[in-house]
């Protein structure tokens, strides 16, 4: 993992943990609040999955280029 990826994962994990603790300690734990937090966490997870998929695609492309260069060197 790159430094930026580790930072993003850490921030997302901290936000999720903070939201969970806030919900658990909240005196106003109505279904509306739970729904909003659930939707928010779902949105964060969806966007992080998209970003990680993009990183995986980039890594795959780089790996293909490296394989091609190695093949050229061996030839």
N, CA, C, O and CB atoms as a CASP TS submission, in Angstrom:
PFRMAT TS
TARGET T0000
AUTHOR 0000-0000-0000
METHOD Language model
MODEL 1
PARENT N/A
ATOM      1  N   UNK     1       0.836  -1.179   0.000  1.00  0.00           N
ATOM      2  CA  UNK     1       0.000   0.000   0.000  1.00  0.00           C
ATOM      3  C   UNK     1       0.880   1.241   0.000  1.00  0.00           C
ATOM      4  O   UNK     1       1.917   1.295   0.662  1.00  0.00           O
ATOM      5  CB  UNK     1      -0.951  -0.001   1.209  1.00  0.00           C
ATOM      6  N   UNK     2       0.440   2.226  -0.755  1.00  0.00           N
ATOM      7  CA  UNK     2       1.178   3.476  -0.753  1.00  0.00           C
ATOM      8  C   UNK     2       0.810   4.291   0.478  1.00  0.00           C
ATOM      9  O   UNK     2      -0.159   3.993   1.177  1.00  0.00           O
ATOM     10  CB  UNK     2       0.900   4.274  -2.036  1.00  0.00           C
ATOM     11  N   UNK     3       1.588   5.303   0.721  1.00  0.00           N
ATOM     12  CA  UNK     3       1.356   6.146   1.899  1.00  0.00           C
ATOM     13  C   UNK     3      -0.025   6.794   1.833  1.00  0.00           C
ATOM     14  O   UNK     3      -0.731   6.863   2.839  1.00  0.00           O
ATOM     15  CB  UNK     3       2.448   7.231   2.013  1.00  0.00           C
ATOM     16  N   UNK     4      -0.410   7.271   0.642  1.00  0.00           N
ATOM     17  CA  UNK     4      -1.700   7.931   0.484  1.00  0.00           C
ATOM     18  C   UNK     4      -2.852   6.964   0.737  1.00  0.00           C
ATOM     19  O   UNK     4      -3.852   7.334   1.353  1.00  0.00           O
ATOM     20  CB  UNK     4      -1.819   8.531  -0.914  1.00  0.00           C
ATOM     21  N   UNK     5      -2.713   5.727   0.266  1.00  0.00           N
ATOM     22  CA  UNK     5      -3.752   4.734   0.466  1.00  0.00           C
ATOM     23  C   UNK     5      -3.913   4.420   1.946  1.00  0.00           C
ATOM     24  O   UNK     5      -5.033   4.278   2.438  1.00  0.00           O
ATOM     25  CB  UNK     5      -3.435   3.461  -0.318  1.00  0.00           C
ATOM     26  N   UNK     6      -2.797   4.314   2.654  1.00  0.00           N
ATOM     27  CA  UNK     6      -2.859   4.042   4.090  1.00  0.00           C
ATOM     28  C   UNK     6      -3.560   5.182   4.823  1.00  0.00           C
ATOM     29  O   UNK     6      -4.339   4.950   5.747  1.00  0.00           O
ATOM     30  CB  UNK     6      -1.445   3.830   4.660  1.00  0.00           C
ATOM     31  N   UNK     7      -3.279   6.401   4.409  1.00  0.00           N
ATOM     32  CA  UNK     7      -3.913   7.561   5.037  1.00  0.00           C
ATOM     33  C   UNK     7      -5.413   7.539   4.790  1.00  0.00           C
ATOM     34  O   UNK     7      -6.198   7.757   5.713  1.00  0.00           O
ATOM     35  CB  UNK     7      -3.303   8.873   4.505  1.00  0.00           C
ATOM     36  N   UNK     8      -5.819   7.276   3.550  1.00  0.00           N
ATOM     37  CA  UNK     8      -7.244   7.238   3.212  1.00  0.00           C
ATOM     38  C   UNK     8      -7.948   6.144   4.007  1.00  0.00           C
ATOM     39  O   UNK     8      -9.023   6.378   4.560  1.00  0.00           O
ATOM     40  CB  UNK     8      -7.440   7.008   1.698  1.00  0.00           C
ATOM     41  N   UNK     9      -7.362   4.965   4.070  1.00  0.00           N
ATOM     42  CA  UNK     9      -7.964   3.861   4.816  1.00  0.00           C
ATOM     43  C   UNK     9      -8.065   4.219   6.297  1.00  0.00           C
ATOM     44  O   UNK     9      -9.074   3.923   6.937  1.00  0.00           O
ATOM     45  CB  UNK     9      -7.143   2.563   4.629  1.00  0.00           C
ATOM     46  N   UNK    10      -7.036   4.850   6.844  1.00  0.00           N
ATOM     47  CA  UNK    10      -7.065   5.245   8.244  1.00  0.00           C
ATOM     48  C   UNK    10      -8.148   6.263   8.543  1.00  0.00           C
ATOM     49  O   UNK    10      -8.839   6.166   9.557  1.00  0.00           O
ATOM     50  CB  UNK    10      -5.734   5.797   8.646  1.00  0.00           C
ATOM     51  N   UNK    11      -8.294   7.243   7.655  1.00  0.00           N
ATOM     52  CA  UNK    11      -9.328   8.260   7.841  1.00  0.00           C
ATOM     53  C   UNK    11     -10.716   7.633   7.760  1.00  0.00           C
ATOM     54  O   UNK    11     -11.586   7.939   8.576  1.00  0.00           O
ATOM     55  CB  UNK    11      -9.184   9.375   6.791  1.00  0.00           C
ATOM     56  N   UNK    12     -10.925   6.760   6.783  1.00  0.00           N
ATOM     57  CA  UNK    12     -12.232   6.112   6.652  1.00  0.00           C
ATOM     58  C   UNK    12     -12.539   5.228   7.857  1.00  0.00           C
ATOM     59  O   UNK    12     -13.665   5.220   8.354  1.00  0.00           O
ATOM     60  CB  UNK    12     -12.285   5.282   5.369  1.00  0.00           C
ATOM     61  N   UNK    13     -11.547   4.492   8.320  1.00  0.00           N
ATOM     62  CA  UNK    13     -11.766   3.633   9.488  1.00  0.00           C
ATOM     63  C   UNK    13     -12.053   4.478  10.721  1.00  0.00           C
ATOM     64  O   UNK    13     -12.927   4.127  11.514  1.00  0.00           O
ATOM     65  CB  UNK    13     -10.543   2.726   9.737  1.00  0.00           C
ATOM     66  N   UNK    14     -11.343   5.575  10.897  1.00  0.00           N
ATOM     67  CA  UNK    14     -11.585   6.463  12.029  1.00  0.00           C
ATOM     68  C   UNK    14     -12.971   7.090  11.986  1.00  0.00           C
ATOM     69  O   UNK    14     -13.643   7.210  13.011  1.00  0.00           O
ATOM     70  CB  UNK    14     -10.537   7.550  12.066  1.00  0.00           C
ATOM     71  N   UNK    15     -13.390   7.489  10.787  1.00  0.00           N
ATOM     72  CA  UNK    15     -14.724   8.077  10.638  1.00  0.00           C
ATOM     73  C   UNK    15     -15.807   7.060  10.959  1.00  0.00           C
ATOM     74  O   UNK    15     -16.793   7.379  11.625  1.00  0.00           O
ATOM     75  CB  UNK    15     -14.918   8.617   9.218  1.00  0.00           C
ATOM     76  N   UNK    16     -15.620   5.834  10.483  1.00  0.00           N
ATOM     77  CA  UNK    16     -16.600   4.788  10.754  1.00  0.00           C
ATOM     78  C   UNK    16     -16.654   4.464  12.246  1.00  0.00           C
ATOM     79  O   UNK    16     -17.735   4.288  12.807  1.00  0.00           O
ATOM     80  CB  UNK    16     -16.271   3.527   9.949  1.00  0.00           C
ATOM     81  N   UNK    17     -15.500   4.385  12.879  1.00  0.00           N
ATOM     82  CA  UNK    17     -15.453   4.105  14.307  1.00  0.00           C
ATOM     83  C   UNK    17     -16.073   5.243  15.105  1.00  0.00           C
ATOM     84  O   UNK    17     -16.822   5.007  16.052  1.00  0.00           O
ATOM     85  CB  UNK    17     -14.014   3.869  14.757  1.00  0.00           C
ATOM     86  N   UNK    18     -15.765   6.467  14.726  1.00  0.00           N
ATOM     87  CA  UNK    18     -16.345   7.622  15.413  1.00  0.00           C
ATOM     88  C   UNK    18     -17.857   7.667  15.291  1.00  0.00           C
ATOM     89  O   UNK    18     -18.556   7.952  16.264  1.00  0.00           O
ATOM     90  CB  UNK    18     -15.757   8.900  14.867  1.00  0.00           C
ATOM     91  N   UNK    19     -18.361   7.388  14.102  1.00  0.00           N
ATOM     92  CA  UNK    19     -19.815   7.384  13.898  1.00  0.00           C
ATOM     93  C   UNK    19     -20.472   6.282  14.725  1.00  0.00           C
ATOM     94  O   UNK    19     -21.549   6.476  15.289  1.00  0.00           O
ATOM     95  CB  UNK    19     -20.153   7.198  12.403  1.00  0.00           C
ATOM     96  N   UNK    20     -19.824   5.139  14.790  1.00  0.00           N
ATOM     97  CA  UNK    20     -20.380   4.029  15.572  1.00  0.00           C
ATOM     98  C   UNK    20     -20.415   4.374  17.056  1.00  0.00           C
ATOM     99  O   UNK    20     -21.414   4.117  17.728  1.00  0.00           O
ATOM    100  CB  UNK    20     -19.559   2.747  15.348  1.00  0.00           C
ATOM    101  N   UNK    21     -19.345   4.950  17.566  1.00  0.00           N
ATOM    102  CA  UNK    21     -19.294   5.333  18.980  1.00  0.00           C
ATOM    103  C   UNK    21     -20.327   6.428  19.267  1.00  0.00           C
ATOM    104  O   UNK    21     -21.019   6.382  20.284  1.00  0.00           O
ATOM    105  CB  UNK    21     -17.867   5.818  19.365  1.00  0.00           C
ATOM    106  N   UNK    22     -20.427   7.407  18.371  1.00  0.00           N
ATOM    107  CA  UNK    22     -21.405   8.479  18.568  1.00  0.00           C
ATOM    108  C   UNK    22     -22.816   7.924  18.596  1.00  0.00           C
ATOM    109  O   UNK    22     -23.642   8.367  19.393  1.00  0.00           O
ATOM    110  CB  UNK    22     -21.280   9.535  17.467  1.00  0.00           C
ATOM    111  N   UNK    23     -23.099   6.963  17.739  1.00  0.00           N
ATOM    112  CA  UNK    23     -24.427   6.361  17.708  1.00  0.00           C
ATOM    113  C   UNK    23     -24.690   5.579  18.987  1.00  0.00           C
ATOM    114  O   UNK    23     -25.793   5.626  19.530  1.00  0.00           O
ATOM    115  CB  UNK    23     -24.577   5.447  16.487  1.00  0.00           C
ATOM    116  N   UNK    24     -23.682   4.861  19.469  1.00  0.00           N
ATOM    117  CA  UNK    24     -23.847   4.059  20.681  1.00  0.00           C
ATOM    118  C   UNK    24     -24.045   4.939  21.911  1.00  0.00           C
ATOM    119  O   UNK    24     -24.809   4.586  22.809  1.00  0.00           O
ATOM    120  CB  UNK    24     -22.637   3.149  20.881  1.00  0.00           C
ATOM    121  N   UNK    25     -23.365   6.078  21.957  1.00  0.00           N
ATOM    122  CA  UNK    25     -23.442   6.947  23.125  1.00  0.00           C
ATOM    123  C   UNK    25     -24.544   7.997  23.021  1.00  0.00           C
ATOM    124  O   UNK    25     -24.816   8.710  23.987  1.00  0.00           O
ATOM    125  CB  UNK    25     -22.122   7.629  23.333  1.00  0.00           C
ATOM    126  N   UNK    26     -25.156   8.091  21.899  1.00  0.00           N
ATOM    127  CA  UNK    26     -26.166   9.111  21.664  1.00  0.00           C
ATOM    128  C   UNK    26     -27.404   8.857  22.518  1.00  0.00           C
ATOM    129  O   UNK    26     -27.890   7.729  22.613  1.00  0.00           O
ATOM    130  CB  UNK    26     -26.543   9.156  20.184  1.00  0.00           C
ATOM    131  N   UNK    27     -27.905   9.924  23.135  1.00  0.00           N
ATOM    132  CA  UNK    27     -29.138   9.784  23.900  1.00  0.00           C
ATOM    133  C   UNK    27     -30.338   9.797  22.964  1.00  0.00           C
ATOM    134  O   UNK    27     -31.422   9.339  23.325  1.00  0.00           O
ATOM    135  CB  UNK    27     -29.261  10.906  24.948  1.00  0.00           C
ATOM    136  N   UNK    28     -30.142  10.323  21.764  1.00  0.00           N
ATOM    137  CA  UNK    28     -31.212  10.368  20.763  1.00  0.00           C
ATOM    138  C   UNK    28     -30.952   9.299  19.716  1.00  0.00           C
ATOM    139  O   UNK    28     -30.586   9.604  18.581  1.00  0.00           O
ATOM    140  CB  UNK    28     -31.310  11.777  20.101  1.00  0.00           C
ATOM    141  N   UNK    29     -31.143   8.041  20.105  1.00  0.00           N
ATOM    142  CA  UNK    29     -30.844   6.948  19.186  1.00  0.00           C
ATOM    143  C   UNK    29     -32.120   6.473  18.486  1.00  0.00           C
ATOM    144  O   UNK    29     -32.509   5.309  18.582  1.00  0.00           O
ATOM    145  CB  UNK    29     -30.175   5.779  19.939  1.00  0.00           C
ATOM    146  N   UNK    30     -32.750   7.402  17.788  1.00  0.00           N
ATOM    147  CA  UNK    30     -33.970   7.070  17.075  1.00  0.00           C
ATOM    148  C   UNK    30     -33.638   6.333  15.786  1.00  0.00           C
ATOM    149  O   UNK    30     -32.486   6.292  15.355  1.00  0.00           O
ATOM    150  CB  UNK    30     -34.785   8.335  16.778  1.00  0.00           C
ATOM    151  N   UNK    31     -34.651   5.760  15.190  1.00  0.00           N
ATOM    152  CA  UNK    31     -34.466   5.047  13.922  1.00  0.00           C
ATOM    153  C   UNK    31     -33.991   5.996  12.826  1.00  0.00           C
ATOM    154  O   UNK    31     -33.250   5.591  11.931  1.00  0.00           O
ATOM    155  CB  UNK    31     -35.775   4.361  13.496  1.00  0.00           C
ATOM    156  N   UNK    32     -34.417   7.262  12.893  1.00  0.00           N
ATOM    157  CA  UNK    32     -34.000   8.241  11.891  1.00  0.00           C
ATOM    158  C   UNK    32     -32.491   8.455  11.935  1.00  0.00           C
ATOM    159  O   UNK    32     -31.836   8.471  10.892  1.00  0.00           O
ATOM    160  CB  UNK    32     -34.730   9.573  12.106  1.00  0.00           C
ATOM    161  N   UNK    33     -31.938   8.620  13.131  1.00  0.00           N
ATOM    162  CA  UNK    33     -30.505   8.809  13.280  1.00  0.00           C
ATOM    163  C   UNK    33     -29.745   7.571  12.828  1.00  0.00           C
ATOM    164  O   UNK    33     -28.729   7.673  12.139  1.00  0.00           O
ATOM    165  CB  UNK    33     -30.159   9.141  14.727  1.00  0.00           C
ATOM    166  N   UNK    34     -30.236   6.419  13.214  1.00  0.00           N
ATOM    167  CA  UNK    34     -29.589   5.167  12.806  1.00  0.00           C
ATOM    168  C   UNK    34     -29.606   5.017  11.285  1.00  0.00           C
ATOM    169  O   UNK    34     -28.630   4.557  10.693  1.00  0.00           O
ATOM    170  CB  UNK    34     -30.287   3.961  13.466  1.00  0.00           C
ATOM    171  N   UNK    35     -30.697   5.400  10.666  1.00  0.00           N
ATOM    172  CA  UNK    35     -30.800   5.323   9.204  1.00  0.00           C
ATOM    173  C   UNK    35     -29.827   6.260   8.512  1.00  0.00           C
ATOM    174  O   UNK    35     -29.196   5.900   7.519  1.00  0.00           O
ATOM    175  CB  UNK    35     -32.213   5.641   8.761  1.00  0.00           C
ATOM    176  N   UNK    36     -29.715   7.483   9.058  1.00  0.00           N
ATOM    177  CA  UNK    36     -28.789   8.455   8.465  1.00  0.00           C
ATOM    178  C   UNK    36     -27.348   7.983   8.576  1.00  0.00           C
ATOM    179  O   UNK    36     -26.587   8.081   7.613  1.00  0.00           O
ATOM    180  CB  UNK    36     -28.942   9.819   9.140  1.00  0.00           C
ATOM    181  N   UNK    37     -26.965   7.471   9.745  1.00  0.00           N
ATOM    182  CA  UNK    37     -25.602   6.986   9.933  1.00  0.00           C
ATOM    183  C   UNK    37     -25.345   5.773   9.042  1.00  0.00           C
ATOM    184  O   UNK    37     -24.272   5.642   8.453  1.00  0.00           O
ATOM    185  CB  UNK    37     -25.352   6.629  11.413  1.00  0.00           C
ATOM    186  N   UNK    38     -26.321   4.903   8.949  1.00  0.00           N
ATOM    187  CA  UNK    38     -26.183   3.726   8.102  1.00  0.00           C
ATOM    188  C   UNK    38     -25.997   4.121   6.635  1.00  0.00           C
ATOM    189  O   UNK    38     -25.142   3.572   5.939  1.00  0.00           O
ATOM    190  CB  UNK    38     -27.407   2.817   8.254  1.00  0.00           C
ATOM    191  N   UNK    39     -26.795   5.067   6.180  1.00  0.00           N
ATOM    192  CA  UNK    39     -26.671   5.548   4.795  1.00  0.00           C
ATOM    193  C   UNK    39     -25.313   6.205   4.564  1.00  0.00           C
ATOM    194  O   UNK    39     -24.681   5.989   3.529  1.00  0.00           O
ATOM    195  CB  UNK    39     -27.799   6.545   4.467  1.00  0.00           C
ATOM    196  N   UNK    40     -24.868   7.004   5.526  1.00  0.00           N
ATOM    197  CA  UNK    40     -23.576   7.693   5.415  1.00  0.00           C
ATOM    198  C   UNK    40     -22.432   6.690   5.328  1.00  0.00           C
ATOM    199  O   UNK    40     -21.545   6.817   4.483  1.00  0.00           O
ATOM    200  CB  UNK    40     -23.361   8.635   6.613  1.00  0.00           C
ATOM    201  N   UNK    41     -22.461   5.690   6.213  1.00  0.00           N
ATOM    202  CA  UNK    41     -21.413   4.666   6.186  1.00  0.00           C
ATOM    203  C   UNK    41     -21.454   3.863   4.889  1.00  0.00           C
ATOM    204  O   UNK    41     -20.413   3.500   4.340  1.00  0.00           O
ATOM    205  CB  UNK    41     -21.557   3.726   7.388  1.00  0.00           C
ATOM    206  N   UNK    42     -22.638   3.596   4.416  1.00  0.00           N
ATOM    207  CA  UNK    42     -22.784   2.861   3.152  1.00  0.00           C
ATOM    208  C   UNK    42     -22.180   3.668   1.998  1.00  0.00           C
ATOM    209  O   UNK    42     -21.492   3.113   1.140  1.00  0.00           O
ATOM    210  CB  UNK    42     -24.283   2.551   2.867  1.00  0.00           C
ATOM    211  N   UNK    43     -22.437   4.965   1.982  1.00  0.00           N
ATOM    212  CA  UNK    43     -21.870   5.827   0.935  1.00  0.00           C
ATOM    213  C   UNK    43     -20.346   5.839   1.001  1.00  0.00           C
ATOM    214  O   UNK    43     -19.674   5.770  -0.028  1.00  0.00           O
ATOM    215  CB  UNK    43     -22.413   7.262   1.065  1.00  0.00           C
ATOM    216  N   UNK    44     -19.805   5.926   2.214  1.00  0.00           N
ATOM    217  CA  UNK    44     -18.348   5.928   2.378  1.00  0.00           C
ATOM    218  C   UNK    44     -17.763   4.610   1.885  1.00  0.00           C
ATOM    219  O   UNK    44     -16.760   4.602   1.172  1.00  0.00           O
ATOM    220  CB  UNK    44     -17.962   6.167   3.857  1.00  0.00           C
ATOM    221  N   UNK    45     -18.380   3.506   2.260  1.00  0.00           N
ATOM    222  CA  UNK    45     -17.863   2.204   1.829  1.00  0.00           C
ATOM    223  C   UNK    45     -17.932   2.050   0.314  1.00  0.00           C
ATOM    224  O   UNK    45     -17.006   1.523  -0.303  1.00  0.00           O
ATOM    225  CB  UNK    45     -18.643   1.075   2.501  1.00  0.00           C
ATOM    226  N   UNK    46     -19.028   2.509  -0.283  1.00  0.00           N
ATOM    227  CA  UNK    46     -19.149   2.424  -1.742  1.00  0.00           C
ATOM    228  C   UNK    46     -18.075   3.252  -2.444  1.00  0.00           C
ATOM    229  O   UNK    46     -17.466   2.792  -3.410  1.00  0.00           O
ATOM    230  CB  UNK    46     -20.537   2.891  -2.186  1.00  0.00           C
ATOM    231  N   UNK    47     -17.845   4.462  -1.962  1.00  0.00           N
ATOM    232  CA  UNK    47     -16.838   5.303  -2.615  1.00  0.00           C
ATOM    233  C   UNK    47     -15.429   4.746  -2.401  1.00  0.00           C
ATOM    234  O   UNK    47     -14.581   4.840  -3.289  1.00  0.00           O
ATOM    235  CB  UNK    47     -16.921   6.743  -2.084  1.00  0.00           C
ATOM    236  N   UNK    48     -15.180   4.168  -1.228  1.00  0.00           N
ATOM    237  CA  UNK    48     -13.845   3.597  -1.000  1.00  0.00           C
ATOM    238  C   UNK    48     -13.637   2.354  -1.857  1.00  0.00           C
ATOM    239  O   UNK    48     -12.524   2.107  -2.321  1.00  0.00           O
ATOM    240  CB  UNK    48     -13.649   3.250   0.490  1.00  0.00           C
ATOM    241  N   UNK    49     -14.691   1.569  -2.073  1.00  0.00           N
ATOM    242  CA  UNK    49     -14.574   0.400  -2.953  1.00  0.00           C
ATOM    243  C   UNK    49     -14.238   0.844  -4.379  1.00  0.00           C
ATOM    244  O   UNK    49     -13.409   0.229  -5.049  1.00  0.00           O
ATOM    245  CB  UNK    49     -15.888  -0.428  -2.941  1.00  0.00           C
ATOM    246  N   UNK    50     -14.890   1.918  -4.834  1.00  0.00           N
ATOM    247  CA  UNK    50     -14.618   2.431  -6.180  1.00  0.00           C
ATOM    248  C   UNK    50     -13.168   2.897  -6.299  1.00  0.00           C
ATOM    249  O   UNK    50     -12.498   2.616  -7.292  1.00  0.00           O
ATOM    250  CB  UNK    50     -15.577   3.589  -6.520  1.00  0.00           C
ATOM    251  N   UNK    51     -12.690   3.611  -5.277  1.00  0.00           N
ATOM    252  CA  UNK    51     -11.311   4.103  -5.319  1.00  0.00           C
ATOM    253  C   UNK    51     -10.314   2.957  -5.274  1.00  0.00           C
ATOM    254  O   UNK    51      -9.305   2.982  -5.978  1.00  0.00           O
ATOM    255  CB  UNK    51     -11.053   5.062  -4.160  1.00  0.00           C
ATOM    256  N   UNK    52     -10.589   1.957  -4.454  1.00  0.00           N
ATOM    257  CA  UNK    52      -9.689   0.812  -4.374  1.00  0.00           C
ATOM    258  C   UNK    52      -9.695   0.007  -5.666  1.00  0.00           C
ATOM    259  O   UNK    52      -8.662  -0.529  -6.069  1.00  0.00           O
ATOM    260  CB  UNK    52     -10.075  -0.080  -3.203  1.00  0.00           C
ATOM    261  N   UNK    53     -10.848  -0.084  -6.318  1.00  0.00           N
ATOM    262  CA  UNK    53     -10.910  -0.768  -7.607  1.00  0.00           C
ATOM    263  C   UNK    53     -10.072  -0.020  -8.640  1.00  0.00           C
ATOM    264  O   UNK    53      -9.387  -0.633  -9.458  1.00  0.00           O
ATOM    265  CB  UNK    53     -12.373  -0.895  -8.088  1.00  0.00           C
ATOM    266  N   UNK    54     -10.134   1.300  -8.596  1.00  0.00           N
ATOM    267  CA  UNK    54      -9.313   2.106  -9.503  1.00  0.00           C
ATOM    268  C   UNK    54      -7.832   1.899  -9.249  1.00  0.00           C
ATOM    269  O   UNK    54      -7.042   1.812 -10.189  1.00  0.00           O
ATOM    270  CB  UNK    54      -9.658   3.580  -9.363  1.00  0.00           C
ATOM    271  N   UNK    55      -7.455   1.821  -7.986  1.00  0.00           N
ATOM    272  CA  UNK    55      -6.055   1.563  -7.648  1.00  0.00           C
ATOM    273  C   UNK    55      -5.624   0.180  -8.121  1.00  0.00           C
ATOM    274  O   UNK    55      -4.503   0.002  -8.598  1.00  0.00           O
ATOM    275  CB  UNK    55      -5.836   1.692  -6.136  1.00  0.00           C
ATOM    276  N   UNK    56      -6.513  -0.794  -7.988  1.00  0.00           N
ATOM    277  CA  UNK    56      -6.192  -2.143  -8.440  1.00  0.00           C
ATOM    278  C   UNK    56      -5.982  -2.170  -9.951  1.00  0.00           C
ATOM    279  O   UNK    56      -5.084  -2.853 -10.444  1.00  0.00           O
ATOM    280  CB  UNK    56      -7.304  -3.123  -8.039  1.00  0.00           C
ATOM    281  N   UNK    57      -6.808  -1.430 -10.683  1.00  0.00           N
ATOM    282  CA  UNK    57      -6.653  -1.357 -12.137  1.00  0.00           C
ATOM    283  C   UNK    57      -5.319  -0.718 -12.519  1.00  0.00           C
ATOM    284  O   UNK    57      -4.633  -1.182 -13.431  1.00  0.00           O
ATOM    285  CB  UNK    57      -7.811  -0.566 -12.757  1.00  0.00           C
ATOM    286  N   UNK    58      -4.964   0.349 -11.811  1.00  0.00           N
ATOM    287  CA  UNK    58      -3.682   1.009 -12.089  1.00  0.00           C
ATOM    288  C   UNK    58      -2.517   0.067 -11.787  1.00  0.00           C
ATOM    289  O   UNK    58      -1.558  -0.007 -12.555  1.00  0.00           O
ATOM    290  CB  UNK    58      -3.547   2.307 -11.258  1.00  0.00           C
ATOM    291  N   UNK    59      -2.605  -0.648 -10.674  1.00  0.00           N
ATOM    292  CA  UNK    59      -1.542  -1.579 -10.307  1.00  0.00           C
ATOM    293  C   UNK    59      -1.416  -2.689 -11.339  1.00  0.00           C
ATOM    294  O   UNK    59      -0.308  -3.108 -11.673  1.00  0.00           O
ATOM    295  CB  UNK    59      -1.803  -2.174  -8.921  1.00  0.00           C
ATOM    296  N   UNK    60      -2.538  -3.161 -11.841  1.00  0.00           N
ATOM    297  CA  UNK    60      -2.521  -4.195 -12.869  1.00  0.00           C
ATOM    298  C   UNK    60      -1.863  -3.676 -14.145  1.00  0.00           C
ATOM    299  O   UNK    60      -1.083  -4.384 -14.782  1.00  0.00           O
ATOM    300  CB  UNK    60      -3.947  -4.681 -13.164  1.00  0.00           C
ATOM    301  N   UNK    61      -2.179  -2.451 -14.509  1.00  0.00           N
ATOM    302  CA  UNK    61      -1.571  -1.855 -15.697  1.00  0.00           C
ATOM    303  C   UNK    61      -0.065  -1.705 -15.549  1.00  0.00           C
ATOM    304  O   UNK    61       0.687  -1.976 -16.485  1.00  0.00           O
ATOM    305  CB  UNK    61      -2.194  -0.501 -15.982  1.00  0.00           C
ATOM    306  N   UNK    62       0.371  -1.276 -14.377  1.00  0.00           N
ATOM    307  CA  UNK    62       1.800  -1.137 -14.122  1.00  0.00           C
ATOM    308  C   UNK    62       2.476  -2.504 -14.167  1.00  0.00           C
ATOM    309  O   UNK    62       3.561  -2.643 -14.732  1.00  0.00           O
ATOM    310  CB  UNK    62       2.048  -0.458 -12.761  1.00  0.00           C
ATOM    311  N   UNK    63       1.841  -3.508 -13.577  1.00  0.00           N
ATOM    312  CA  UNK    63       2.411  -4.854 -13.587  1.00  0.00           C
ATOM    313  C   UNK    63       2.552  -5.375 -15.017  1.00  0.00           C
ATOM    314  O   UNK    63       3.549  -6.018 -15.344  1.00  0.00           O
ATOM    315  CB  UNK    63       1.539  -5.810 -12.757  1.00  0.00           C
ATOM    316  N   UNK    64       1.563  -5.102 -15.869  1.00  0.00           N
ATOM    317  CA  UNK    64       1.644  -5.520 -17.273  1.00  0.00           C
ATOM    318  C   UNK    64       2.807  -4.829 -17.993  1.00  0.00           C
ATOM    319  O   UNK    64       3.517  -5.456 -18.780  1.00  0.00           O
ATOM    320  CB  UNK    64       0.320  -5.213 -17.996  1.00  0.00           C
ATOM    321  N   UNK    65       2.994  -3.549 -17.720  1.00  0.00           N
ATOM    322  CA  UNK    65       4.101  -2.818 -18.349  1.00  0.00           C
ATOM    323  C   UNK    65       5.449  -3.385 -17.902  1.00  0.00           C
ATOM    324  O   UNK    65       6.374  -3.521 -18.703  1.00  0.00           O
ATOM    325  CB  UNK    65       4.018  -1.313 -18.009  1.00  0.00           C
ATOM    326  N   UNK    66       5.547  -3.710 -16.618  1.00  0.00           N
ATOM    327  CA  UNK    66       6.793  -4.273 -16.097  1.00  0.00           C
ATOM    328  C   UNK    66       7.067  -5.633 -16.740  1.00  0.00           C
ATOM    329  O   UNK    66       8.200  -5.927 -17.120  1.00  0.00           O
ATOM    330  CB  UNK    66       6.729  -4.406 -14.556  1.00  0.00           C
ATOM    331  N   UNK    67       6.033  -6.452 -16.859  1.00  0.00           N
ATOM    332  CA  UNK    67       6.200  -7.762 -17.500  1.00  0.00           C
ATOM    333  C   UNK    67       6.678  -7.600 -18.942  1.00  0.00           C
ATOM    334  O   UNK    67       7.557  -8.331 -19.400  1.00  0.00           O
ATOM    335  CB  UNK    67       4.875  -8.554 -17.466  1.00  0.00           C
ATOM    336  N   UNK    68       6.087  -6.631 -19.652  1.00  0.00           N
ATOM    337  CA  UNK    68       6.493  -6.384 -21.038  1.00  0.00           C
ATOM    338  C   UNK    68       7.952  -5.941 -21.120  1.00  0.00           C
ATOM    339  O   UNK    68       8.689  -6.393 -21.997  1.00  0.00           O
ATOM    340  CB  UNK    68       5.587  -5.324 -21.677  1.00  0.00           C
ATOM    341  N   UNK    69       8.368  -5.069 -20.224  1.00  0.00           N
ATOM    342  CA  UNK    69       9.758  -4.599 -20.237  1.00  0.00           C
ATOM    343  C   UNK    69      10.707  -5.717 -19.899  1.00  0.00           C
ATOM    344  O   UNK    69      11.783  -5.818 -20.487  1.00  0.00           O
ATOM    345  CB  UNK    69       9.949  -3.447 -19.263  1.00  0.00           C
ATOM    346  N   UNK    70      10.323  -6.566 -18.952  1.00  0.00           N
ATOM    347  CA  UNK    70      11.179  -7.717 -18.597  1.00  0.00           C
ATOM    348  C   UNK    70      11.298  -8.657 -19.796  1.00  0.00           C
ATOM    349  O   UNK    70      12.377  -9.174 -20.085  1.00  0.00           O
ATOM    350  CB  UNK    70      10.601  -8.485 -17.357  1.00  0.00           C
ATOM    351  N   UNK    71      10.184  -8.873 -20.487  1.00  0.00           N
ATOM    352  CA  UNK    71      10.205  -9.734 -21.660  1.00  0.00           C
ATOM    353  C   UNK    71      11.106  -9.135 -22.747  1.00  0.00           C
ATOM    354  O   UNK    71      11.835  -9.861 -23.423  1.00  0.00           O
ATOM    355  CB  UNK    71       8.774  -9.945 -22.198  1.00  0.00           C
ATOM    356  N   UNK    72      11.054  -7.813 -22.910  1.00  0.00           N
ATOM    357  CA  UNK    72      11.908  -7.153 -23.898  1.00  0.00           C
ATOM    358  C   UNK    72      13.381  -7.289 -23.534  1.00  0.00           C
ATOM    359  O   UNK    72      14.227  -7.485 -24.407  1.00  0.00           O
ATOM    360  CB  UNK    72      11.535  -5.675 -24.021  1.00  0.00           C
ATOM    361  N   UNK    73      13.683  -7.186 -22.246  1.00  0.00           N
ATOM    362  CA  UNK    73      15.080  -7.304 -21.801  1.00  0.00           C
ATOM    363  C   UNK    73      15.596  -8.722 -22.022  1.00  0.00           C
ATOM    364  O   UNK    73      16.739  -8.908 -22.441  1.00  0.00           O
ATOM    365  CB  UNK    73      15.211  -6.918 -20.309  1.00  0.00           C
ATOM    366  N   UNK    74      14.774  -9.708 -21.746  1.00  0.00           N
ATOM    367  CA  UNK    74      15.187 -11.101 -21.917  1.00  0.00           C
ATOM    368  C   UNK    74      15.324 -11.479 -23.378  1.00  0.00           C
ATOM    369  O   UNK    74      16.079 -12.396 -23.701  1.00  0.00           O
ATOM    370  CB  UNK    74      14.201 -12.026 -21.245  1.00  0.00           C
ATOM    371  N   UNK    75      14.613 -10.799 -24.276  1.00  0.00           N
ATOM    372  CA  UNK    75      14.641 -11.152 -25.686  1.00  0.00           C
ATOM    373  C   UNK    75      15.896 -10.713 -26.390  1.00  0.00           C
ATOM    374  O   UNK    75      16.045 -10.950 -27.589  1.00  0.00           O
ATOM    375  CB  UNK    75      13.473 -10.568 -26.370  1.00  0.00           C
TER
END
